[in-house]
Amino acid sequence: MKKLLLISLVAGALFSSCKKSSSSNDSSCTLSASSIVGTYKITSVKLSTQGQSIEIFNNDAFFEPCERDDIFNINANGTYTITDGSVACSPSSDDSGTWTLNGNTYTIDGTDINTISEFKCSSFVFIREPMAGEIYYITMTRQ
């Protein structure tokens, strides 16, 4: 579950792009696969179930400390890589794969379908619903 969620997080990073606004550098971004290439980290994961939403990213039952600093590299050629940050997992949580974008729907490795819900130039949120009634809101922040 953790590995699939991490893969989903990487793919989410692939689909936000920025266009400067006169009122704020972070308020107006356009969904585009070509302009989100870069390096990201997860900064929040909220689980919404049965009408309640809780932050789970810093909860060891959901994410090991070594997973919380993983680095997500989003590549222009439709590939991604996940690498351990300064706290390495054993075994390593390194991973790689492919992504595609269709509107605000992105698919990871051909089967994992997610929805981009919010864009800012420095971060974005995507939604993952692995089963009915269980929704994850994952925030990725550009490094």
Backbone as CSV, one residue per row, in Angstrom:
resi,resn,N_x,N_y,N_z,CA_x,CA_y,CA_z,C_x,C_y,C_z
1,MET,0.824,-1.189,0.000,0.000,0.000,0.000,0.873,1.260,0.000
2,LYS,1.897,1.265,0.864,2.763,2.438,0.930,3.457,2.688,-0.405
3,LYS,3.951,1.631,-1.031,4.672,1.768,-2.295,3.739,2.317,-3.378
4,LEU,2.501,1.798,-3.457,1.538,2.267,-4.448,1.175,3.720,-4.196
5,LEU,1.011,4.095,-2.921,0.713,5.480,-2.587,1.879,6.383,-2.976
6,LEU,3.103,5.951,-2.718,4.266,6.746,-3.094,4.368,6.902,-4.603
7,ILE,4.082,5.839,-5.339,4.102,5.933,-6.799,3.042,6.920,-7.260
8,SER,1.874,6.875,-6.652,0.808,7.821,-6.998,1.248,9.249,-6.741
9,LEU,1.960,9.449,-5.661,2.410,10.786,-5.316,3.358,11.338,-6.362
10,VAL,4.229,10.494,-6.850,5.164,10.938,-7.879,4.410,11.376,-9.114
11,ALA,3.482,10.576,-9.521,2.745,10.907,-10.739,1.990,12.209,-10.577
12,GLY,1.482,12.445,-9.397,0.766,13.691,-9.175,1.638,14.897,-9.409
13,ALA,2.898,14.758,-9.120,3.807,15.868,-9.316,3.963,16.237,-10.774
14,LEU,3.593,15.372,-11.625,3.824,15.569,-13.040,2.861,16.548,-13.695
15,PHE,1.830,16.964,-13.009,0.746,17.607,-13.727,0.363,18.987,-13.252
16,SER,1.243,19.732,-12.676,0.935,21.110,-12.365,1.942,21.986,-13.081
17,SER,1.483,23.135,-13.533,2.391,24.058,-14.203,2.079,25.458,-13.736
18,CYS,3.008,26.374,-13.979,2.859,27.707,-13.440,2.845,28.764,-14.520
19,LYS,2.069,29.792,-14.220,2.021,30.978,-15.040,1.862,32.125,-14.053
20,LYS,2.786,33.086,-14.041,2.756,34.141,-13.041,1.511,34.987,-13.165
21,SER,0.967,35.316,-12.010,-0.196,36.179,-11.916,0.252,37.536,-11.410
22,SER,-0.462,38.570,-11.785,-0.077,39.900,-11.322,-0.287,40.053,-9.831
23,SER,-1.207,39.272,-9.233,-1.487,39.424,-7.814,-0.633,38.515,-6.938
24,SER,-0.150,37.396,-7.491,0.629,36.467,-6.690,1.409,35.527,-7.596
25,ASN,2.604,35.191,-7.169,3.417,34.258,-7.942,2.872,32.839,-7.878
26,ASP,2.009,32.536,-6.903,1.595,31.172,-6.666,0.106,30.949,-6.887
27,SER,-0.630,31.926,-7.390,-2.078,31.793,-7.424,-2.635,31.301,-8.747
28,SER,-1.902,31.374,-9.830,-2.460,31.003,-11.122,-1.531,30.045,-11.856
29,CYS,-1.932,28.785,-11.892,-1.150,27.777,-12.597,-2.058,27.044,-13.566
30,THR,-1.487,26.613,-14.648,-2.221,25.905,-15.678,-1.800,24.442,-15.691
31,LEU,-2.750,23.557,-15.749,-2.462,22.125,-15.804,-1.768,21.796,-17.114
32,SER,-0.534,21.336,-17.027,0.257,21.016,-18.206,1.379,20.065,-17.806
33,ALA,1.478,18.972,-18.517,2.526,18.002,-18.216,3.915,18.548,-18.501
34,SER,4.026,19.456,-19.458,5.353,19.923,-19.862,5.988,20.907,-18.888
35,SER,5.199,21.604,-18.096,5.799,22.629,-17.249,5.974,22.229,-15.792
36,ILE,5.742,21.001,-15.440,5.894,20.580,-14.046,7.153,19.756,-13.801
37,VAL,7.929,19.574,-14.806,9.163,18.795,-14.661,9.997,19.399,-13.542
38,GLY,10.463,18.569,-12.625,11.270,19.062,-11.523,11.345,18.064,-10.389
39,THR,11.730,18.562,-9.229,11.935,17.749,-8.044,10.916,18.136,-6.980
40,TYR,10.302,17.133,-6.349,9.244,17.353,-5.363,9.440,16.472,-4.141
41,LYS,8.783,16.887,-3.051,8.652,16.059,-1.852,7.199,16.111,-1.407
42,ILE,6.756,15.040,-0.758,5.432,15.029,-0.151,5.497,15.895,1.101
43,THR,4.502,16.758,1.297,4.467,17.570,2.508,3.202,17.345,3.329
44,SER,2.210,16.667,2.746,0.984,16.376,3.489,0.246,15.226,2.819
45,VAL,-0.326,14.361,3.644,-1.253,13.340,3.165,-2.409,13.322,4.155
46,LYS,-3.598,13.679,3.659,-4.798,13.660,4.500,-5.685,12.509,4.062
47,LEU,-6.166,11.762,5.032,-7.080,10.655,4.784,-8.475,11.108,5.173
48,SER,-9.398,11.008,4.228,-10.791,11.353,4.484,-11.616,10.078,4.411
49,THR,-12.290,9.770,5.505,-13.131,8.584,5.559,-14.253,8.811,6.562
50,GLN,-15.426,8.367,6.244,-16.595,8.482,7.110,-16.804,9.912,7.591
51,GLY,-16.623,10.875,6.694,-16.883,12.274,7.017,-15.817,12.964,7.835
52,GLN,-14.717,12.291,8.126,-13.632,12.896,8.894,-12.363,12.921,8.059
53,SER,-11.536,13.950,8.285,-10.267,14.071,7.582,-9.153,14.206,8.614
54,ILE,-8.123,13.362,8.475,-6.990,13.429,9.400,-5.683,13.447,8.614
55,GLU,-4.711,14.171,9.148,-3.364,14.219,8.570,-2.646,12.941,8.975
56,ILE,-2.118,12.197,7.999,-1.454,10.924,8.310,0.011,10.876,7.902
57,PHE,0.505,11.922,7.254,1.862,11.855,6.714,2.923,11.650,7.797
58,ASN,2.745,12.232,8.970,3.719,12.086,10.051,3.371,10.966,11.020
59,ASN,2.472,10.076,10.611,2.054,8.950,11.428,2.827,7.708,10.976
60,ASP,3.607,7.132,11.881,4.445,5.973,11.546,3.635,4.764,11.074
61,ALA,2.354,4.686,11.414,1.527,3.569,10.964,1.270,3.643,9.456
62,PHE,1.388,4.831,8.878,1.154,5.017,7.450,2.447,5.225,6.664
63,PHE,3.363,6.018,7.204,4.621,6.341,6.521,5.769,6.196,7.495
64,GLU,6.751,5.393,7.113,7.953,5.275,7.925,8.741,6.572,7.836
65,PRO,9.498,6.929,8.872,10.297,8.155,8.817,11.196,8.238,7.584
66,CYS,11.720,7.104,7.134,12.605,7.120,5.966,11.848,7.413,4.667
67,GLU,10.529,7.282,4.664,9.737,7.584,3.473,9.365,9.063,3.382
68,ARG,9.409,9.753,4.498,8.929,11.144,4.557,9.842,12.144,3.864
69,ASP,11.065,11.761,3.559,11.965,12.694,2.873,12.336,12.215,1.473
70,ASP,11.572,11.257,0.943,11.855,10.754,-0.403,11.754,11.871,-1.433
71,ILE,12.543,11.748,-2.471,12.637,12.763,-3.521,11.998,12.209,-4.787
72,PHE,11.097,13.003,-5.363,10.360,12.609,-6.551,10.842,13.454,-7.726
73,ASN,11.483,12.808,-8.678,11.946,13.502,-9.885,10.979,13.218,-11.019
74,ILE,10.410,14.273,-11.564,9.443,14.181,-12.642,10.158,14.538,-13.936
75,ASN,10.144,13.636,-14.886,10.906,13.802,-16.118,10.002,14.133,-17.305
76,ALA,10.494,14.964,-18.195,9.737,15.414,-19.359,9.410,14.284,-20.329
77,ASN,10.132,13.188,-20.271,9.907,12.083,-21.202,8.835,11.104,-20.734
78,GLY,8.053,11.488,-19.704,6.973,10.629,-19.221,7.410,9.571,-18.236
79,THR,8.592,9.748,-17.647,9.066,8.825,-16.620,9.224,9.575,-15.298
80,TYR,9.308,8.822,-14.212,9.566,9.399,-12.896,10.533,8.489,-12.152
81,THR,11.187,9.053,-11.137,11.988,8.255,-10.218,11.697,8.710,-8.797
82,ILE,11.733,7.780,-7.884,11.646,8.061,-6.451,12.956,7.591,-5.851
83,THR,13.613,8.459,-5.089,14.857,8.064,-4.434,14.787,8.417,-2.952
84,ASP,15.477,7.606,-2.153,15.551,7.898,-0.723,16.174,9.270,-0.512
85,GLY,15.659,9.993,0.468,16.266,11.256,0.862,17.429,10.982,1.794
86,SER,17.664,11.881,2.732,18.811,11.732,3.623,18.643,10.571,4.606
87,VAL,17.394,10.170,4.895,17.134,9.012,5.744,16.760,7.857,4.826
88,ALA,17.661,6.924,4.650,17.462,5.819,3.708,16.635,4.701,4.332
89,CYS,15.736,4.144,3.545,14.953,2.985,3.965,15.758,1.711,3.700
90,SER,15.451,0.662,4.447,16.080,-0.627,4.205,14.993,-1.696,4.201
91,PRO,14.665,-2.280,3.068,15.298,-2.031,1.772,14.925,-0.650,1.239
92,SER,15.663,-0.219,0.255,15.472,1.094,-0.344,14.049,1.253,-0.878
93,SER,13.519,2.478,-0.795,12.200,2.755,-1.372,12.325,3.355,-2.772
94,ASP,13.529,3.285,-3.350,13.734,3.785,-4.712,12.790,3.069,-5.673
95,ASP,12.296,3.813,-6.652,11.380,3.246,-7.629,11.408,4.107,-8.881
96,SER,10.839,3.591,-9.952,10.725,4.362,-11.187,9.569,3.803,-11.994
97,GLY,9.127,4.578,-12.975,8.027,4.129,-13.812,7.638,5.181,-14.823
98,THR,6.406,5.063,-15.310,5.914,5.974,-16.340,4.611,6.632,-15.897
99,TRP,4.253,7.719,-16.584,3.008,8.425,-16.308,2.428,8.978,-17.605
100,THR,1.107,9.200,-17.577,0.425,9.888,-18.669,-0.596,10.840,-18.083
101,LEU,-1.000,11.835,-18.866,-1.974,12.837,-18.432,-3.066,12.966,-19.480
102,ASN,-4.334,12.988,-19.011,-5.479,13.226,-19.872,-6.424,14.153,-19.120
103,GLY,-6.401,15.456,-19.447,-7.165,16.441,-18.674,-6.565,16.562,-17.295
104,ASN,-7.395,16.381,-16.248,-6.859,16.410,-14.885,-6.714,14.999,-14.314
105,THR,-6.807,14.008,-15.179,-6.636,12.611,-14.779,-5.262,12.133,-15.218
106,TYR,-4.527,11.583,-14.276,-3.226,11.046,-14.639,-3.153,9.582,-14.252
107,THR,-2.435,8.852,-15.051,-2.294,7.418,-14.854,-0.825,7.094,-14.638
108,ILE,-0.568,6.285,-13.623,0.793,5.900,-13.276,0.983,4.440,-13.645
109,ASP,2.043,4.174,-14.357,2.396,2.803,-14.736,1.237,2.068,-15.408
110,GLY,0.388,2.810,-16.113,-0.671,2.223,-16.905,-1.940,1.822,-16.184
111,THR,-1.931,1.770,-14.848,-3.110,1.276,-14.132,-3.583,2.124,-12.963
112,ASP,-2.729,2.903,-12.365,-3.070,3.668,-11.167,-3.623,5.037,-11.579
113,ILE,-4.941,5.238,-11.447,-5.599,6.450,-11.927,-5.886,7.384,-10.760
114,ASN,-5.508,8.662,-10.907,-5.664,9.684,-9.871,-6.211,10.961,-10.491
115,THR,-6.645,11.903,-9.636,-7.206,13.170,-10.102,-6.432,14.333,-9.502
116,ILE,-6.017,15.272,-10.338,-5.382,16.500,-9.870,-6.496,17.434,-9.425
117,SER,-6.442,17.926,-8.189,-7.531,18.761,-7.668,-7.151,20.214,-7.445
118,GLU,-5.870,20.519,-7.262,-5.456,21.898,-6.960,-4.055,22.130,-7.500
119,PHE,-3.847,23.318,-8.088,-2.541,23.683,-8.633,-2.067,24.994,-8.077
120,LYS,-0.851,25.031,-7.663,-0.124,26.252,-7.338,1.239,26.074,-7.978
121,CYS,1.920,27.149,-8.218,3.231,27.041,-8.869,4.252,26.303,-8.002
122,SER,4.114,26.406,-6.700,5.089,25.770,-5.811,4.601,24.446,-5.234
123,SER,3.330,24.099,-5.441,2.801,22.847,-4.905,1.503,22.479,-5.620
124,PHE,1.065,21.259,-5.401,-0.212,20.823,-5.949,-0.772,19.707,-5.082
125,VAL,-2.069,19.469,-5.231,-2.752,18.411,-4.489,-3.386,17.468,-5.498
126,PHE,-3.248,16.175,-5.240,-3.976,15.211,-6.056,-4.706,14.236,-5.149
127,ILE,-5.733,13.622,-5.725,-6.631,12.744,-4.971,-6.423,11.312,-5.424
128,ARG,-6.321,10.447,-4.452,-6.217,9.003,-4.709,-7.316,8.326,-3.913
129,GLU,-8.115,7.502,-4.573,-9.199,6.771,-3.913,-9.018,5.278,-4.162
130,PRO,-8.235,4.606,-3.286,-7.943,3.188,-3.507,-9.153,2.280,-3.308
131,MET,-10.136,2.734,-2.503,-11.369,1.971,-2.315,-12.490,2.946,-1.965
132,ALA,-13.708,2.533,-2.201,-14.863,3.397,-1.935,-14.851,3.845,-0.473
133,GLY,-15.033,5.154,-0.266,-15.100,5.698,1.084,-13.766,6.042,1.706
134,GLU,-12.662,5.808,1.005,-11.327,6.098,1.522,-10.610,6.982,0.496
135,ILE,-10.432,8.252,0.846,-9.858,9.214,-0.092,-8.612,9.843,0.535
136,TYR,-7.524,9.874,-0.245,-6.272,10.505,0.184,-6.079,11.799,-0.600
137,TYR,-5.751,12.879,0.119,-5.408,14.169,-0.492,-3.910,14.355,-0.274
138,ILE,-3.138,14.301,-1.337,-1.686,14.269,-1.236,-1.113,15.580,-1.782
139,THR,-0.335,16.251,-0.962,0.285,17.518,-1.364,1.750,17.285,-1.669
140,MET,2.143,17.722,-2.869,3.530,17.658,-3.313,4.061,19.076,-3.392
141,THR,5.259,19.308,-2.876,5.854,20.642,-2.878,7.152,20.621,-3.665
142,ARG,7.256,21.577,-4.573,8.455,21.686,-5.415,9.652,22.044,-4.548
143,GLN,10.778,21.389,-4.828,12.017,21.623,-4.073,12.933,22.564,-4.799
